[in-house]
Amino acid sequence: MSGINPDFRKELLRRESSINTLNEFLKYAKIEQDLHDTFGSLSLDSQQRHFNYNHPSIPPLTAAVNPPKQYYHTMKYNNPVSHSTQLQSSVSQRNSIPTLGNRTFMAPDRKQIRNYPPQSISQKKLSNSQSLSQHQFNDCKVCGRNNHRTIDCYYKRTIGCFNCGQDHNPSTITSFPVYIKIRVNDQPTEAIVDTGSAISIIHSNFLKTIHHQNFLYQTHLCQTANSTPLNIIGQIKLEIQIKSIKTYVTAHVATNLITSILLGNDWINSNHVHLYGDQKQLTIPDQHDQLISIPYVEPTCINYPALLVHEITLPPYSQKLVDITCQIANTNNLIFEPYERHISKFIFIPHTLLNINKNHAKVLLINAHNRQQTLSKNTRIGTLSRDATFSIYATSQVPTKHNSILNERHQTSTRHYNRLKSRAVLRKKDNSNHEKLNIICHHCNEHFLSGNDLQKHLRAECYSEQIRKQIFESTKHIENPKHRLEIQDILWRNKILFDPTPSIINIPPQSAIKTAD
């Protein structure tokens, strides 16, 4: 074994009793050599200490044993001493050869084993070790070194924080969407910045309230992350202004969006916007490439879940005031809306206004079932909202002769719920996806969001050119543009006065008057 690398000579001696053939010896030797190369490449110091890559006198182990064919039959591996002596003589013969080329010999199982020059294998190992040594870890947050991960650091604390060992409170991450204040075509509003949306979307109702041009009618159906259908009716180009920065985006127009406008990745990527959740702000470069910080805002129309404080049991045909908790500390006149799924269990909760005191309030629960029902702690029974556009409807009970008091409450609550479902509340089931644009120009068959948009289109394109020319000629002497537009608007309303086309009067034929003849 004198010709074998001393780093793994010990491992081969341990396996010597189980090695009976040359193939087995070569197999175990190759395994030890691969293990040595792998672990040796992780530490350059150990590589320099054990062997020199450029030294030609110690060939690789797989190339060190190459005796003649007839010698295999006379070799006896049962004797450890003779085995070592024969191997030593073989290695000495190999080392006495000054240059080694690529050689192939046949093993007893008739398999070919190819020997490579020591220089090529050494260069290969050196390149592998250099590529592995180039990989560097990030600086450890405990000791500052870059040869290991922070979680694997020897000096880290076993409990608590890795550095100090104390228990730090984890940072609270809000689950609400990112809202910022913007101006859309000079109309102020709050927008959701959503990195999970590929497109930007605007609600059709909000689009009707702002000045816009060139609405492109094009219907198709999209799906949100929870597979909710989103009804798209067209596209429009919008100006998005954030502070003094003006950007532009082609937004899709939807009829059932949960907010006025949503800015997706098309707007985020094109304007180099970066979101920082821990700082609750985003940055956007201005015209001088200076980063402007835009803070997140809490939307005024956000919904907060209302949860039960304690586990409650409702007896059959009973009602009970229960304590609820929410994320709001103290406020008045919050709108409470019950969770829909409790209606299928015949648990009815009235819509009401609530005053929140130290995150708590009370809500009435009605069990209209003929058996008792139990609601566990932290069960969501409804939502709280500050949205001032919500309407609260009052209902009156209609007494009947055949129903009990609780049955009357059941019917009243059901009517109340059915009436509330018809409101224009985006967080309820929205039927606006069935909405179709019936405002169409009969000249060019183009669709419009409103009659006002249709009139603007007719005046600009589809009305008679003679009417348009006559109105413009009649008002061109007015210097004030605002006054000129006001006069033109009046003339357009009475455009029939400027229409030179002949009028056609259709008179149905009448029978001849009978005479005395």
Secondary structure, DSSP 8 states (H G I E B T S, - for coil): -TTS-TTTHHHHHHTGGG--SHHHHHHHHHHHHHHHHHHHHT-HHHHHHH--TT-TTS--HHHH----TTHHHH--SS-HHHHHHHHHHHHHHHHH-S----EEEE-TTS-EEEE--HHHHHHHHHHHHHHHHT------TTT--SSS-GGG-TTS-SSS-TTT-----------S-EEEEEEETTEEEEEEE-TT-SS-EEEHHHHHTS-----EEEEEEEE-TT--EEEEEEEEEEEEEETTEEEEEEEEEESS-SSSEEE-HHHHHHTT-EEETTTTEEEEE-TTS-EEEEE-B--TT-EEEEEESS-EEE-TTEEEEEEEE-S--SEEEEEEEE-GGGGGGTEE---EEEEEBTTEEEEEEEE-SSS-EEE-TT-EEEEEE--TT-----------SSS-HHHHHHHHHHHHHHHHHTS--TTS---GGG-----B-TTT--B-SSHHHHHHHIIIIIS-HHHHHHHHHHHTT---HHHHHHHHHHHHHTGGGG--S----------------
